[in-house]
Amino acid sequence: MVTLPLWLMALPARAMNLETLADHLAAQGDVNGRFEQTRYLADLDTRIDGRGHYRFEQGDRVTWSLESPVKETMELSDAGIQRNGERIDDDPAGVATLIMQLLNGQFSALADRFDITLEGDEKAWHATLVPRQQGLANYLQNIDMQGDARLEQINMAMADGDRLNIHLLPPEEDAGTAATSPQQAP
């Protein structure tokens, strides 16, 4: 067993910049697990809680299997969005591409469309993205992302007052389902 000198263990985590955060997210590779989400619909002053499984295939696709309050599967890729296996032609503001860029840590591509602020270090970071383009700002107010060694939280505030908050549970809380893909989920 190798032990580190005490002074080395006391070194602070390195500060994050967009490049190190992109590398940090890319290092996660393919990820799957459980999620909990809360959607707030401003027009109805209603909160809807949901949960399910997700699978992120680095650089390829995200499969989002909602189990509650309804069963629904969304697949996002560079080709667009599919809901329950059927293609959705309405993709406001290129949401599928946007989410893929967020999860892949493609901040150089996102910087063309957003002002991005980043705080913290690799043990606790927080990024806020605010649209630069009016067309996108008409749809989306901002995106907040938080994490440590992995992405933990994504909060999206829409221009119409709606909000979506997604919490990605750590693998320890996903015990017993790690081998279950979203397609196999009950």
C-alpha positions in Angstrom: 0.0 0.0 0.0 1.4 3.4 -1.0 0.8 6.3 1.4 1.0 9.9 0.4 3.0 12.4 2.4 0.7 14.4 4.6 1.5 17.7 2.9 0.4 16.2 -0.5 -2.9 15.1 0.9 -3.5 18.6 2.2 -3.2 20.2 -1.3 -6.4 21.8 -2.4 -8.3 20.4 -5.4 -7.4 22.3 -8.6 -9.6 25.1 -9.7 -11.9 24.3 -12.6 -11.9 26.1 -15.9 -14.1 25.1 -18.9 -11.3 22.9 -20.4 -10.7 21.0 -17.1 -14.5 20.6 -16.6 -14.8 19.3 -20.2 -12.0 16.8 -19.5 -13.6 15.9 -16.1 -17.0 15.1 -17.7 -15.4 13.2 -20.6 -13.5 11.0 -18.2 -16.8 9.6 -16.9 -17.3 7.7 -20.1 -20.6 5.8 -20.5 -22.8 6.2 -17.4 -26.1 4.8 -16.3 -28.2 5.0 -13.2 -31.3 6.4 -11.6 -32.6 9.9 -11.6 -35.2 12.0 -9.8 -36.7 15.1 -11.4 -39.1 17.8 -10.5 -40.9 19.7 -13.3 -42.7 23.0 -12.4 -45.3 24.2 -14.9 -45.8 27.9 -14.3 -49.1 28.2 -16.2 -50.7 25.6 -14.0 -48.8 26.4 -10.8 -48.1 22.7 -10.6 -45.2 20.6 -9.5 -44.7 17.1 -11.0 -42.2 14.8 -9.5 -40.8 11.9 -11.5 -38.1 9.2 -11.4 -36.6 6.6 -13.6 -33.4 5.3 -15.2 -31.0 7.0 -17.6 -28.1 5.8 -19.8 -25.6 8.2 -21.3 -23.4 6.8 -24.1 -20.5 9.2 -24.3 -20.7 11.2 -27.6 -23.6 9.1 -28.9 -27.0 9.3 -27.1 -28.9 9.7 -23.9 -31.8 7.4 -23.1 -34.2 8.7 -20.4 -36.7 6.2 -19.1 -39.3 7.9 -17.0 -41.1 5.4 -14.7 -43.2 7.7 -12.7 -45.6 9.6 -12.9 -46.0 8.1 -16.4 -44.0 5.6 -18.3 -42.1 7.2 -21.2 -38.8 6.8 -22.9 -36.9 9.6 -24.5 -33.8 9.1 -26.6 -31.7 12.2 -27.5 -28.9 12.1 -30.0 -27.4 14.3 -32.7 -30.2 12.9 -35.0 -32.8 14.5 -32.7 -35.4 13.3 -30.2 -37.4 10.1 -30.1 -40.3 9.6 -27.7 -41.3 6.0 -27.1 -39.6 5.0 -30.3 -41.2 7.7 -32.5 -39.2 10.7 -33.9 -40.3 14.1 -32.6 -39.9 16.8 -35.3 -40.5 19.7 -32.9 -37.2 20.3 -31.2 -37.3 23.9 -29.9 -34.0 25.6 -29.7 -32.2 22.3 -30.6 -32.7 20.8 -27.2 -31.4 17.4 -28.2 -28.1 18.8 -29.4 -27.8 21.1 -26.4 -28.2 18.3 -23.9 -25.7 16.1 -25.7 -23.2 19.0 -25.7 -23.8 19.6 -22.0 -23.3 15.9 -21.1 -20.3 15.5 -23.3 -18.7 18.7 -21.8 -18.5 20.4 -25.3 -18.2 23.8 -23.7 -16.4 25.3 -26.7 -19.5 24.6 -28.9 -21.8 25.8 -26.1 -19.8 29.1 -25.7 -21.1 30.2 -29.1 -24.6 30.1 -27.7 -24.2 30.8 -24.0 -22.3 33.0 -21.5 -20.8 30.4 -19.2 -19.7 31.0 -15.6 -17.9 28.3 -13.6 -17.1 28.2 -10.0 -15.4 25.7 -7.7 -13.0 22.9 -8.2 -13.1 19.2 -9.2 -14.6 18.3 -5.8 -17.5 20.7 -6.0 -18.2 22.7 -9.1 -21.1 24.8 -10.4 -21.6 26.0 -14.0 -24.3 28.5 -15.2 -25.2 28.9 -18.8 -27.2 32.0 -20.0 -28.3 32.2 -23.6 -26.5 34.8 -25.8 -28.9 34.5 -28.8 -32.4 36.1 -28.5 -34.0 33.1 -30.2 -32.7 30.7 -27.6 -33.4 33.3 -24.8 -37.1 33.3 -25.9 -37.2 29.6 -24.9 -34.6 29.2 -22.2 -33.6 31.5 -19.3 -30.6 29.5 -18.0 -29.1 26.2 -17.2 -27.3 25.4 -13.9 -25.1 22.3 -13.6 -23.4 21.0 -10.4 -21.2 18.1 -9.6 -18.1 16.7 -8.0 -16.4 13.7 -9.6 -19.5 13.4 -11.7 -22.5 15.5 -12.9 -25.0 15.5 -10.1 -27.6 18.1 -10.8 -29.1 19.9 -13.9 -31.6 22.7 -13.4 -33.2 24.4 -16.4 -35.2 27.6 -16.1 -37.4 28.2 -19.1 -38.4 31.7 -20.3 -42.1 31.0 -19.7 -41.4 30.3 -16.0 -41.4 26.5 -16.2 -38.5 24.7 -14.5 -36.9 21.3 -14.7 -34.6 20.1 -11.9 -32.9 16.7 -12.5 -30.9 14.9 -9.8 -28.6 12.1 -11.0 -28.2 9.6 -8.1 -24.8 8.3 -7.3 -24.0 4.7 -8.2 -24.1 3.7 -4.5 -27.8 4.6 -4.4 -28.4 2.7 -7.6 -27.2 -0.6 -6.1 -28.9 -3.6 -7.7 -29.9 -1.8 -10.9 -26.4 -1.1 -12.3 -26.8 -4.0 -14.7 -30.3 -3.0 -15.8 -30.4 -0.9 -18.9 -33.2 1.6 -19.4 -34.8 -0.7 -22.0 -34.9 -3.5 -19.4 -36.3 -1.4 -16.6 -39.7 -2.4 -15.4 
